[in-house]
Amino acid sequence: MPEAKSMAGGNAPDSKTAAVSSGKKDLSAAEERRKVRYHSLEALYRKELADHICGKRFIIILAIVAVMTVASVYGAVAGIHGAIDAAAKDSKQTFDSTFMFLKLYTMSGNSIPSYMSLIALIGPFIGLILGFDAINSEKNDGTLNRLVSQPIYRDSIIVGKFLASATLVTVMVFSTGIAVGAAGFLVSGIRPSGEEVARVLIYLVYTVIYICFWLAMSMLFSVFTRHAATSALASIALWLFFAIFMSLLAGIIADAVYPVQTDYQQMMNGLKNANLNAGLNRISPYYLYSEAASIIMNPAARAINAISYAQLVGAITGYLPLTQSMLLVWPHLVGLLALTFVAFEISYVGFMRQEVRSS
Amino acid sequence: MAEEQYIIRTKDLTKAYGSKVAVSHLNLNIRKGEIFGLLGPNGAGKTTTILMLLGLTEPTLGQASIDGHDCTRDSLHVKRITGYLPDNVGFYGDMTGRENLRFTARLNGVPEDVIDGRIDSLLARVGMAYAADQKTSTYSKGMKQRLGIADVLMKDPEVIIMDEPTNGLDPEGMREFLELIKNLSAEDGRTILVSSHQLYQIQQICDRVGIFVGGNLIADGKIGELGKKIVSEGHYVLEVEAEPCDDRFLGFIGSLEGVKKVSKEGDRFLVESSRDLRAALTHFLGTNNYTLLHLRQKGGDLDEIYRVYFEQAEKEDEKNAGSKEHGRRKRT
């Protein structure tokens, strides 16, 4: 990491120049370095953002997001209508109209999944599309070695790319999330309460972090693989694994460790089995995010772990206030952030240590 | 005193990848304002040397400096005053030539009000003004190289390093390109380091060259001096043709002291030896009724330099191809 060294160079006590030069000179050198960092990062960030927005890829993402949003709003509204109609006809069925606005995001209808489950499944794809060829395509095009020979810190390349893509993810998630609410509001006339708005915004923040994890993951693959196709396939494979196979695997392992075939086993191992299953599942960012989202968007959900009947005795049905819901999913936020940072950190270090040669 | 005028200096610069030594104890001194040709066959370690000069890879041993700034520790400053035109320079294909240059200018912190004027003058200088607003994905190889020069000049560098800049250019494009490089030194007084395996083309514009084979700088100096150096190192090649060309003559040559190898090339004998044989030969021919048709001491010319160093290295290269060389050279 020659850049890292040169960064420290001015302050290093063993550096000859630092020993000779006055404090004032050091100050101006530090100022100079900050300026270099700022303008190069800004130039890279702007270029990446412009690249994304002007590229064909952006159209694909927009199409995916638009279809997803429209379909889920349609499904949710139909689902809500269906539930209300059913309650009106049949006196045994009741319709709970509290937190109606949140149902726009969580309700599925006409066999169209809800916005929440759609974005948990498809959202990663947006991150993958933005990141899978971040580094290796520049290497293959020969632009990277031109870039690293400019007087910039090498890390501003990867940081600039990540920040630009993350900006795009944020804008996209918030605009579609708010669009869902607005469309639902217009179509069904459901008015959001303050708490509902807060819950939706928190949910969208979680979504941004979740998609940024996939962005960091695909950038990681782009640092360590030579071809864009390889990194795209690798990140899609990982996505499928977490979205589909991880829960199967967790179930198999939990059943193997704590078998629950007989009634006796069920009694002895039931709780342990459920806890191990959930614990293993929470390795997967898909599960982590889905769990957090369902708690945030469904105030009636009171726990994330298995609860025994005994624990429910005497409990009064009611809704959790926002602060209590947040208490349940705080670890999820930390977990998702940590996963994102780890993925980005590995690609960062890998990129800084790589030797960039011309093809 | 004399040391002051060197702008690029390396001292025992060494780079090893595992057990393979790519560059071995390189001591290179390049004067301000000269064009230095780093010549050597593929895989000789030229690119590795350049990467170390730019601080893009850390040397295993030794150090390099440009204009007094350590290339590894102070690479940011080195990159500010050094322009690098890599082998197979690439541009962002969906941006125009002008936009690519503007991006480079911003990375270099060139003030916004200066950028456009500088782009125009540089594009005119490299003869690319006509294609400035085309996307670079439509550019030919030669056009990319020209834009590459403009890109390098964007930061107004004191030193320009070019890696195999003439690869893939047609003869006419090559001639113009070399002219352009020459101008950068002659008119602007910039120091230029050119690496190439195309000895013949590059030597036309170089003030000095260094011959780089297998990670070692085996000779450096002016082309003319290099030839003499090779000769003085005890390697003589003599071309001789005589009438009649019989076995007795051949036997005599073989019996001479210091002869390493005799081979026949058409009607001529090619004699490699460790000392000057001309006196002995002419004496023999004169006293034995031979007619001397041709006698030429080779060496001192490019042919010889090329033959001695490059062909040998390329043969080894071919031998190694497929094994360890394969992985390293097939970099993308």
Interface residues (C-beta under 8 A of the other chain):
Chain A: P2 E3 K5 S6 G9 S15 R33 K35 V36 H39 S40 E42 A43 L44 R46 K47 D51 C54 G55 K139 N140 D141 G142 T143 L144 N145 R146 L147 V148 S149 Q150 P151 I152 Y153 R226 E355 V356 R357 S358 S359
Chain B: T47 L51 L54 G55 L56 T57 E58 T72 R73 D74 S75 L76 H77 K79 R80 T82 G83 Y84 P86 D87 N88 V89 G90 F91 Y92 G93 D94 F103 T104 R106 L107 N108 G109 G148 D151 K155 D163 R331 T332
